[in-house]
Amino acid sequence: MPIHFLRSIFLRCGLGLLACTLLCSVTKAQSDSLWKVWKTTTLPDSARLKAMESLSWKAVFDKPDSGIVLASLLLELAEKSGSQRSIFKAHGTLAAGFKMKSDLATALDHYEQCLVIAKSLNDRGRMANTFSNMSTVYKDLGDQPKALDLLQQSLRIDEELGNKEGMAGTYNNIGNTYKRLNDLAKALLNYERSAALFGELGNTKGRASALVSIGTTHSDQGEREKAIAELQLAIELYQQLGSKLDLGKAHNNLGQVFSRSKRMPEAYAQFVEARAIFKALQAKDPLARNWYYTGEALRTEGRLREAIAACTTGLAIADSLGVLAQRKECTECLMHAYSEIGDFRRAFAAQREFIALDDSLDQVNNSKEVMRLDLTHAFKEEQIADSLEQVRDNFSRELAHQNEMVIERNRRYLLIGGGAAALLLAIALFSRLRYMRRSRAEVQKEKDRSDELLHNILPEEVAAELKAKGKADARAFDTATVLFTDFKGFTSMSEQLGAQELVAEIDHCFKGLDAIVEKYQVEKIKTIGDAYMAAAGLPDPNASSATDIVLAALAMRDFIAQRHIDRTTTGMPAFEMRVGLHTGPVIAGIVGVKKFAYDIWGDTVNTAARMESSGEPGRVNISSSTFALVKDTPGLRFESRGLVQAKGKGELEMYFVERV
């Protein structure tokens, strides 16, 4: 945010009023004292800078916008006074504020400024600290190898300096990075190293922080009792320190572990305890996450109205802060809760908002990559232009030289000189032609890769329309057959398998379903958790029919049944699958701007989902409208189920379909 813009805000709003608003999250007596020092312009700059360093750093974690404004004022005075230490501190606080707001590209810019200053001061301690902080941004950007590389650089410096406190913090960040990679064993190893160093140093707060990381990791590994004991110990340490904000976050994490352990009264007690602390501190950011955790716990109990109220409260707080990550969490909670309660209109609205927030986060997080690609593209274009210009210049110089040779030389050498010029011209033109062919080949290669990616995301007809018009219009289809699958026992299997094993098994199953969809020329729409959705009769109504997708459904059923046999005979847990189909009108089109996806809407989709949920594992359940289209198909037989009660739909006529 430009300094002159921030200054204009202060001038328009008045220093006293804005100061009160900005510092509401800092202890009043302390903030008043520090603010008084800052406003006293007769005091030395060093005293004013120190006061603002403390003010901005305390504000940024509870109210990022306030911290950013204060840190910008700190930066302005620090640059005027030439205090490199305070400039470093200002950029570090700005980076923390923008990271809190999920503006990772801007946060990275400020950390890079910190690194420049640390190097200019030859301050290796600050360099190590900055490398460690930068790693947290790359971790959130998804570039885990870069994050680990920075952390290793930080660790090497701190080891050489004997800075055990820095090493402890870096081990904790290394653990966070491995946790993001789902390598929980390595994450735990580094968290334990961090805890051991903090314990050796007598750093109670650092040890408590490491215990929270260890506890949440044990929870992810399914060792809930161990996690509860570790988080309770962290809470005791924070209570001894009087560290209220960290105490509230520890209660929040403990509540989540209790919720996962189905100890719901204890979970809600922890959430209430954390909420009281956050409200007292006016710490809105963690308060939004507290309401999200509460809403998710209520949702798992089926208390959907209460879950909606909790997540709506969290969303309102996240909206007021402009924090995208918490808005996305609360919106996802609402999307699922509305869907489970049968309010599909609100569920769809929440889904659209969730997709928009996901796109916004991607756009913010990838701005650095976009900038890099733009610069690379511009550089390549400039290189091509420079190369062509160089060819033309070389040719012009050679031609001028040959003309001079012709004039100076005897007429009898004219033929030789002309031949040499022609040869040089031919060489120059050939070089240019070869260069252009190579450039065109590279462009074509990139175009082919882009087309392949686009066709993998969108149906071919939709992709062609998107390339031709820059957009793809939504279309209505009078008759499409929609398929839904869902795995029975997903929750119990997730408790038996590790995260990586569970994802690997789902991936294996979905790859098998993808192959079947391709074989029967049915259009895959998307996967939603452990559910799979496909449709026939779109986007080309003639490409596939209701019969094609019913045959595909039977093949899917058989594939999962065989997989179940293969795994259970070796003592491994396995999925069973329900399949449901319904035929009717739908609307199809592209959702989103970034990470766009081809999707379908309409009551037909909801009814197809009800066919699946009203079916039985290992059976293919179809509606009467699908039955009417496939009943005369050779090789199929049908079992009428009569009228079956479907959630939100009343009684619907259903049939099981099998091969003869």
Secondary structure, 3 states (H helix, E strand, C coil): CCHHHHHHHHHHHCHHHHHHHHCCCCCHHHHHHHHHHHHCCCCCHHHHHHHHHHHHHHHHHHCHHHHHHHHHHHHHHHHHHCCHHHHHHHHHHHHHHHHHCCCHHHHHHHHHHHHHHHHHCCCHHHHHHHHHHHHHHHHHHCCHHHHHHHHHHHHHHHHHHCCHHHHHHHHHHHHHHHHHCCCHHHHHHHHHHHHHHHHHHCCHHHHHHHHHHHHHHHHHCCCHHHHHHHHHHHHHHHHHHCCHHHHHHHHHHHHHHHHHCCCHHHHHHHHHHHHHHHHHHCCHHHHHHHHHHHHHHHHHCCCHHHHHHHHHHHHHHHHHHCCHHHHHHHHHHHHHHHHHHCCHHHHHHHHHHHHHHHHHHHHHHCHHHHHHHHHHHHHHHHHHHHHHHHHHHHHHHHHHHHHHHHHHCCHHHHHHHHHHHHHHHHHHHHHHHHHHHHHHHHHHHHHHHHHHHHHHHCCHHHHHHHHHHCCCCCEEEEEEEEEEEEEECHHHHHHHCCHHHHHHHHHHHHHHHHHHHHHCCCEEEEEECCEEEEEECCCCCCCCCHHHHHHHHHHHHHHHHHHHHHHHCCCCCCCEEEEEEEEEEEEEEEECCCCCEEEEECHHHHHHHHHHHCCCCCCEEEEHHHHHHHCCCCCEEEEEEEEEEECCCEEEEEEEEEEC
